[in-house]
Amino acid sequence: MKEIVLRVPEPGEIFPREFKMHMVRAYKEFLLGLKSIIEKRIEKIEKIEKDLSEGKNIKRIEVK
């Protein structure tokens, strides 16, 4: 009987270091983009909370 051995390369053997660095940086930029969206929404919520605590009326306008 003959034995067949299949060698599966590890990711480090397939992708060069430069590729990995680009991917890490791209992922970081993606997360920073999400962070900026979240921070902007938090600012809006904090403004609403401030307006409510100061007794300001907030009107809801329905757009169709």
C-alpha positions as CSV (number, residue, x, y, z in Angstrom):
1,M,0.0,0.0,0.0
2,K,1.3,3.5,-0.8
3,E,0.9,6.3,1.5
4,I,-0.1,9.8,0.3
5,V,0.7,12.7,2.5
6,L,-1.0,16.1,1.8
7,R,0.7,19.1,3.2
8,V,-1.6,22.1,3.8
9,P,0.4,25.3,4.1
10,E,-0.1,27.6,7.1
11,P,-1.4,31.1,6.4
12,G,2.0,32.5,7.2
13,E,3.4,30.5,4.3
14,I,0.8,31.8,1.9
15,F,0.6,35.5,2.6
16,P,3.6,37.7,2.7
17,R,4.3,40.0,5.7
18,E,3.4,43.1,3.7
19,F,0.0,41.7,2.9
20,K,-0.7,41.0,6.6
21,M,0.3,44.5,7.5
22,H,-2.0,46.0,4.9
23,M,-4.9,43.9,6.2
24,V,-4.2,44.8,9.8
25,R,-4.2,48.5,8.9
26,A,-7.3,48.2,6.8
27,Y,-9.1,46.5,9.6
28,K,-8.0,49.2,12.0
29,E,-9.4,51.9,9.6
30,F,-12.6,50.0,9.3
31,L,-13.0,49.9,13.1
32,L,-12.0,53.6,13.4
33,G,-14.8,54.4,10.9
34,L,-17.3,52.5,13.0
35,K,-16.0,54.3,16.1
36,S,-16.6,57.7,14.6
37,I,-20.3,56.7,13.7
38,I,-20.9,55.5,17.2
39,E,-19.3,58.6,18.8
40,K,-21.5,60.9,16.7
41,R,-24.6,59.0,17.7
42,I,-23.6,59.2,21.4
43,E,-23.1,63.0,21.0
44,K,-26.7,63.3,19.5
45,I,-28.1,61.2,22.4
46,E,-26.2,63.3,25.0
47,K,-27.7,66.5,23.4
48,I,-31.2,65.1,23.6
49,E,-30.6,64.1,27.3
50,K,-29.3,67.7,28.0
51,D,-32.3,69.3,26.3
52,L,-34.7,67.1,28.2
53,S,-33.0,67.8,31.5
54,E,-33.3,71.6,30.8
55,G,-37.0,71.2,30.1
56,K,-36.8,71.9,26.4
57,N,-39.5,70.4,24.3
58,I,-38.4,68.0,21.6
59,K,-40.7,67.6,18.6
60,R,-40.8,64.5,16.5
61,I,-41.3,65.2,12.8
62,E,-42.5,62.3,10.7
63,V,-41.2,62.3,7.2
64,K,-43.1,60.4,4.6
